[in-house]
């Protein structure tokens, strides 16, 4: 049975509301803790956060069984991981030894009492219960909370900036011949599981030999491809022909033998389906290598695969010298004048200019916007016209040659001023990358999208916490001056 949060279920626990945030430290952790404490002690936002978490995690489950990690602790740990850009091992360490974090979690006790410890697996199992949709709702609450902290006037309009960047995957650089090897390797791993489990499978005694030969031939292709010298094309085709001959022989043997593998339990079914999956991919990559290297075809982009494991991965050409391409997904973020991220979207094989319509509908349904700036990648005549229907000041530089009217518009003082301020979003992106969005270590698209969402909320909470500490410093300084 999981609950929202139970404070002081044991003697000696320190209260969250009594946590003393050290205001002299300009540190990510301190700023995050300040924001989390304020959310917890503010009934309005406390209730909204818990309602979202309960709906996502508890609804539909029986209120029986062992006591799970409280929702508040789950929420805090998910934010700490991305704020500090750390892995689960480091998160396990700080959850047990950082006193400030432990008191915000509600598990810290006085020194004379035995400490409450949090297990690694407990942290991992609970933090991974969150998903992108849940965290997106939490971000809306956090943004509302942030605007209350930052705004001087209740109805202040927003000045927005939108840009995109690439969140990289943890995948090796793909070529069709090394992806072919990846497919073969995974098939061999599956076969190995059956051979170890069932002694009656005796026609794969040379399993290791298949592995060594396929890997060695893949390396020969790579060496021929990267080296220079005379007759390079001839040497590359010869190495590739040997590689494909061996790969085709492996596929033929596997297609015959896989039907004879014993399938006696669910583990066998999973392994059998896994082998079939990677065998299908292996056949596809044999065809791609043959067409590209042997036949000299240019493979259409839509037929290419950039990872056999993280199949959602895209190869994104940045149009810059370094890095020229990145492997991952494009993320569009929209920030306001307080540098809070009010909206974000993971793009799926989309260009910046293609998402403006849905971006306008999503944001204008929730916010009152005075100005909105973009870079040239978002420019389309239709996009600008749509924005100008609802927003007084649209900054969207034209991609290409400008006519006289456009030249006058883009050289106007207010346009140039807002265009210059647009560069602030680059520092927001840089800080987001420090919150973990330089490269995502989590596997699978569900985990990838959750990781991105948590990075956004951790970024926003850190920004809000910084402002709360500034306000507290100013308050203490004012009190000191009055006392003097």
C-alpha positions in Angstrom: 0.0 0.0 0.0 1.5 3.3 -1.1 0.7 6.6 0.5 1.3 10.3 -0.2 3.6 11.0 2.7 3.6 10.2 6.4 5.7 12.6 8.5 7.0 11.4 11.9 5.9 7.8 11.5 9.0 7.0 13.7 10.3 8.8 16.8 13.0 11.4 16.1 12.2 12.2 12.5 12.9 15.8 11.5 10.0 17.8 9.9 10.3 18.9 6.3 8.8 22.4 7.2 11.7 22.9 9.7 14.4 22.2 7.1 17.0 25.0 7.1 18.1 25.8 3.6 21.7 27.3 3.6 21.1 30.5 1.6 24.8 31.4 1.3 25.5 28.5 -1.0 25.1 29.0 -4.8 24.6 25.3 -5.5 22.2 23.3 -7.7 21.3 21.0 -4.8 20.5 23.9 -2.4 18.4 25.7 -5.0 16.4 22.5 -5.8 15.8 21.8 -2.1 14.5 25.4 -1.6 11.9 25.0 -4.4 10.9 21.5 -3.2 10.4 22.7 0.4 8.3 25.6 -0.8 6.1 23.3 -2.8 5.6 21.0 0.1 4.6 23.7 2.6 2.3 25.5 0.2 -1.1 23.6 0.4 -2.2 24.7 -3.1 0.8 23.2 -4.9 1.3 20.3 -2.5 -2.3 19.2 -3.2 -1.9 19.5 -7.0 1.4 17.6 -7.1 0.0 14.7 -4.9 -3.2 14.5 -7.0 -1.2 14.0 -10.2 1.1 11.4 -8.6 -1.8 9.5 -7.1 -3.7 9.5 -10.4 -0.6 8.1 -12.2 0.7 5.6 -9.7 -2.0 4.6 -7.2 -5.3 4.7 -9.1 -6.5 1.2 -10.0 -4.3 -0.6 -7.6 -5.4 -2.4 -4.4 -4.7 -0.6 -1.2 -3.1 -3.7 0.4 0.3 -5.3 0.7 3.6 -3.9 1.7 4.1 -0.1 2.3 5.8 1.3 -0.8 7.9 4.4 -1.1 5.9 7.5 -0.4 4.9 9.6 -3.4 6.8 12.7 -2.0 10.1 10.7 -1.7 9.6 9.3 -5.2 9.1 12.9 -6.6 12.1 14.3 -4.7 14.5 11.6 -5.9 13.4 11.9 -9.5 14.2 15.6 -9.4 17.6 15.2 -7.7 18.8 12.6 -10.2 18.3 15.1 -13.1 19.2 18.2 -11.3 22.6 16.8 -10.4 22.9 14.8 -13.7 23.8 11.6 -11.8 23.1 7.9 -12.2 21.2 5.6 -9.9 24.3 4.6 -7.9 25.1 8.2 -7.0 21.4 8.8 -6.3 21.5 5.9 -3.9 24.5 7.4 -2.1 23.1 10.9 -1.7 19.7 9.5 -0.6 21.4 7.8 2.3 24.1 10.3 3.3 23.1 13.9 2.3 21.3 15.3 5.4 19.6 18.2 3.6 18.1 15.9 1.0 17.1 13.3 3.6 15.2 15.9 5.6 13.4 17.2 2.5 12.5 13.6 1.8 11.2 13.3 5.4 13.4 10.4 6.5 16.2 12.2 8.4 16.4 11.7 12.2 18.3 13.2 15.0 21.8 11.9 15.5 20.8 9.7 18.5 18.4 7.6 16.5 19.1 4.8 14.0 18.9 6.2 10.4 16.3 5.1 7.9 18.1 3.6 4.8 16.8 3.6 1.3 17.7 0.6 -0.9 19.1 1.0 -4.4 16.4 -1.3 -6.0 13.7 0.6 -4.2 14.9 3.9 -5.7 15.1 2.5 -9.2 11.8 0.7 -9.1 9.9 3.8 -7.9 11.5 6.5 -9.9 10.8 4.5 -13.1 7.1 4.4 -12.3 6.8 8.0 -13.7 6.1 8.6 -17.4 6.3 11.6 -19.7 2.5 12.4 -19.5 2.7 12.5 -15.7 5.8 14.7 -15.5 4.3 17.0 -18.1 1.4 17.6 -15.8 3.8 18.2 -12.9 5.7 20.7 -15.1 2.5 22.7 -15.6 2.1 23.0 -11.8 5.8 23.9 -11.4 5.5 26.6 -14.0 2.4 28.0 -12.3 4.3 28.0 -9.0 7.3 29.7 -10.7 5.2 32.5 -12.2 3.9 33.2 -8.7 7.4 33.4 -7.4 8.7 35.6 -10.2 5.8 37.8 -11.2 5.3 41.2 -9.8 1.9 41.6 -11.4 -0.7 38.8 -11.4 -1.6 39.2 -15.1 1.8 40.0 -16.5 2.0 38.8 -20.1 4.8 36.5 -21.3 7.6 37.1 -23.7 8.5 33.8 -25.2 11.5 32.3 -27.0 11.4 28.9 -28.9 14.4 26.9 -30.2 15.3 23.2 -30.7 18.4 21.1 -30.0 19.4 17.4 -30.1 19.2 15.2 -27.1 21.7 12.4 -27.9 21.3 8.7 -27.3 23.9 6.4 -25.8 24.5 4.5 -29.1 27.6 3.7 -31.1 28.0 5.4 -34.5 26.0 3.3 -36.9 27.1 1.9 -40.2 25.1 -0.8 -42.0 27.9 -3.4 -41.6 28.4 -2.9 -37.9 24.6 -3.0 -37.4 24.6 -6.3 -39.3 27.1 -7.6 -36.8 24.9 -6.3 -33.9 22.0 -8.3 -35.3 24.1 -11.4 -35.7 25.6 -11.0 -32.2 22.1 -10.8 -30.6 21.0 -13.9 -32.5 24.1 -15.8 -31.2 23.4 -14.6 -27.7 19.9 -16.1 -27.9 21.1 -19.4 -29.4 23.7 -19.6 -26.6 20.9 -19.3 -24.0 19.1 -22.3 -25.5 22.3 -24.4 -25.9 23.2 -23.8 -22.2 19.7 -24.7 -21.1 19.1 -27.8 -23.3 21.9 -30.3 -23.7 20.0 -32.0 -26.6 20.8 -29.1 -28.9 24.1 -30.4 -30.3 24.3 -28.9 -33.8 25.7 -25.5 -32.5 29.0 -26.8 -31.1 30.8 -24.2 -33.3 28.8 -21.3 -31.8 31.9 -19.4 -30.7 33.5 -20.0 -34.1 30.5 -18.3 -35.8 31.0 -15.3 -33.4 34.7 -15.0 -34.1 34.4 -15.3 -37.8 31.5 -12.8 -38.2 33.2 -10.3 -36.0 36.5 -10.7 -37.8 34.9 -10.2 -41.2 33.1 -7.1 -40.0 36.4 -5.6 -38.9 37.9 -6.4 -42.2 35.1 -4.4 -43.9 35.6 -1.5 -41.5 39.3 -1.5 -42.1 38.9 -1.6 -45.9 36.3 1.2 -45.8 38.4 3.6 -43.7 41.8 3.0 -45.3 43.0 4.5 -48.6 45.4 3.4 -51.3 45.1 1.9 -54.7 42.2 -0.4 -55.5 40.3 0.6 -52.4 36.9 -0.2 -54.0 38.0 -3.6 -55.1 39.4 -4.5 -51.6 36.2 -3.2 -50.0 33.9 -5.2 -52.2 36.0 -8.4 -51.7 35.9 -8.0 -47.9 32.2 -7.3 -48.0 31.5 -10.3 -50.2 33.2 -12.6 -47.7 31.3 -10.9 -44.9 27.9 -11.3 -46.6 28.7 -14.9 -47.6 29.3 -15.8 -44.0 26.2 -13.9 -42.8 23.9 -15.6 -45.3 25.3 -19.0 -44.3 24.5 -18.1 -40.7 20.9 -17.0 -41.5 20.3 -20.2 -43.5 21.5 -22.4 -40.7 19.5 -20.5 -38.1 16.3 -20.6 -40.2 16.5 -24.4 -40.3 17.5 -25.0 -36.7 15.4 -22.5 -34.8 12.2 -24.6 -35.4 13.8 -27.4 -33.5 14.5 -25.4 -30.3 12.6 -26.7 -27.3 10.0 -24.1 -26.0 8.8 -25.2 -22.6 8.3 -22.0 -20.6 7.8 -18.2 -20.9 11.5 -17.6 -20.9 11.9 -19.8 -23.9 9.1 -18.0 -25.7 10.8 -14.6 -25.0 14.2 -15.8 -26.2 12.7 -17.4 -29.3 10.8 -14.2 -30.3 14.0 -12.2 -29.6 16.0 -14.4 -32.0 13.3 -14.1 -34.7 13.3 -10.3 -34.2 17.0 -9.9 -34.6 17.1 -12.5 -37.5 14.6 -10.3 -39.4 16.8 -7.3 -38.8 19.9 -9.3 -39.9 18.3 -10.1 -43.2 17.4 -6.5 -43.8 21.0 -5.3 -43.1 22.4 -8.0 -45.3 20.3 -6.5 -48.1 21.4 -3.0 -47.2 25.1 -3.8 -47.2 24.8 -5.7 -50.5 22.9 -2.8 -52.2 25.2 -0.1 -50.9 28.7 -1.6 -51.2 28.4 -4.3 -53.8 25.8 -2.8 -56.1 26.7 0.8 -55.4 23.1 2.0 -54.7 22.3 5.1 -52.6 20.1 4.0 -49.8 17.1 6.2 -49.1 17.1 7.9 -45.7 13.8 6.3 -44.7 15.2 2.8 -45.2 18.1 3.4 -42.8 18.2 2.3 -39.2 20.6 4.0 -36.8 20.3 1.6 -33.9 18.8 -1.9 -33.6 18.2 -1.4 -29.9 17.1 2.3 -29.7 15.0 2.1 -32.9 13.6 5.6 -32.4 17.1 7.1 -32.9 17.5 9.7 -35.7 20.6 10.9 -37.3 20.2 14.7 -37.3 22.3 16.9 -39.6 23.0 20.1 -37.7 24.4 22.1 -40.6 27.4 22.9 -38.5 31.1 22.0 -38.7 31.3 20.3 -35.3 29.5 18.1 -34.6 28.1 17.8 -38.1 25.5 15.1 -37.1 24.1 13.9 -33.8 22.3 10.7 -32.9 19.1 11.1 -30.8 15.9 13.1 -31.0 15.3 16.8 -31.5 13.7 18.6 -28.5 11.9 21.9 -28.9 11.6 24.1 -25.8 9.8 27.4 -25.2 11.0 29.6 -22.4 9.6 32.9 -21.0 11.2 36.0 -19.7 11.8 34.3 -16.3 13.8 31.6 -18.2 11.2 28.9 -17.2 10.5 26.2 -19.7 6.7 26.5 -20.2 6.5 23.9 -23.0 8.6 21.2 -24.6 8.1 18.6 -27.4 10.1 15.7 -28.6 10.0 15.8 -32.4 9.5 12.7 -34.5 11.2 13.0 -37.9 9.9 16.6 -38.0 11.4 19.9 -39.0 11.1 23.0 -36.8 8.8 24.8 -39.2 6.3 21.9 -39.2 5.4 22.1 -35.5 4.6 25.8 -35.1 0.8 25.3 -35.6 0.4 22.8 -32.8 2.8 24.8 -30.6 0.6 27.9 -31.0 -2.6 26.0 -30.1 -1.0 24.4 -27.1 0.6 27.5 -25.6 -2.1 30.1 -26.3 -4.7 27.9 -24.7 -2.8 28.4 -21.4 -0.9 31.7 -21.5 -1.3 35.3 -22.5 1.6 36.1 -24.8 2.9 39.6 -25.8 6.0 38.6 -27.9 7.4 35.4 -29.3 10.8 34.9 -31.0 12.1 32.1 -33.2 15.2 31.5 -35.3 15.1 31.1 -39.1 14.5 27.3 -38.9 10.9 28.0 -37.9 10.2 30.4 -40.7 7.3 29.9 -43.1 5.0 32.5 -44.4 2.0 30.6 -43.1 3.6 30.2 -39.6 4.3 34.0 -39.3 0.8 34.9 -40.5 -0.8 32.5 -37.9 1.3 33.9 -35.1 0.5 37.5 -36.0 -3.2 36.8 -35.7 -2.8 36.2 -31.9 0.4 37.9 -30.8 1.3 41.6 -30.9 5.0 41.1 -31.6 6.3 38.1 -33.6 10.1 37.8 -34.2 10.6 35.2 -36.9 13.5 36.2 -39.2 12.9 35.2 -42.8 14.9 32.4 -44.3 16.2 33.7 -47.6 16.2 37.1 -49.4 13.9 39.7 -47.9 11.7 42.2 -49.8 11.6 45.9 -48.8 8.7 45.5 -46.4 10.4 42.6 -44.6 13.7 44.5 -44.5 12.1 47.4 -42.8 10.3 45.1 -40.3 13.5 43.2 -39.4 15.6 46.4 -39.0 13.1 48.1 -36.7 14.4 48.8 -33.2 11.9 46.6 -31.3 12.4 43.7 -33.7 16.2 43.9 -33.3 15.9 44.2 -29.6 13.8 41.1 -29.2 15.9 39.2 -31.7 19.0 40.0 -29.7 17.2 38.8 -26.5 16.4 35.5 -28.3 20.0 34.3 -27.8 19.2 33.9 -24.0 17.6 30.6 -24.9 21.0 29.2 -25.9 22.1 29.6 -22.3 18.8 27.9 -21.2 19.7 25.0 -23.5 23.2 24.9 -22.1 21.9 24.7 -18.6 19.4 22.0 -19.6 22.4 19.9 -20.9 24.0 20.3 -17.5 20.7 18.9 -16.1 21.3 15.7 -18.0 20.1 16.5 -21.6 23.6 16.3 -23.1 23.2 12.6 -23.5 20.4 10.2 -22.2 21.7 7.0 -20.6 18.3 5.4 -20.2 17.2 2.7 -22.7 13.9 2.6 -24.5 11.7 5.4 -25.8 9.5 5.4 -22.7 12.5 5.9 -20.5 14.0 8.4 -22.9 10.9 10.6 -22.9 10.6 10.4 -19.1 14.3 11.4 -18.8 13.7 14.5 -21.0 10.6 15.5 -19.0 12.3 15.1 -15.6 15.3 17.2 -16.9 12.8 20.0 -17.7 11.1 19.9 -14.3 14.4 19.7 -12.5 15.7 22.7 -14.5 12.5 24.7 -13.7 12.7 23.9 -10.0 16.3 24.9 -9.8 15.5 28.3 -11.4 12.6 28.8 -9.0 14.8 27.8 -6.0 17.4 30.2 -7.1 14.9 33.1 -7.1 13.5 32.0 -3.7 17.0 32.1 -2.2 17.6 35.6 -3.7 14.3 36.8 -2.2 15.4 35.3 1.2 18.8 37.0 1.0 17.2 40.3 0.3 14.8 39.9 3.1 17.6 39.1 5.6 19.7 42.0 4.3 16.7 44.3 4.8 16.1 43.0 8.3 19.8 43.5 9.2 19.8 47.1 7.9 16.7 47.9 9.9 18.2 46.4 13.1 21.3 48.5 12.5 
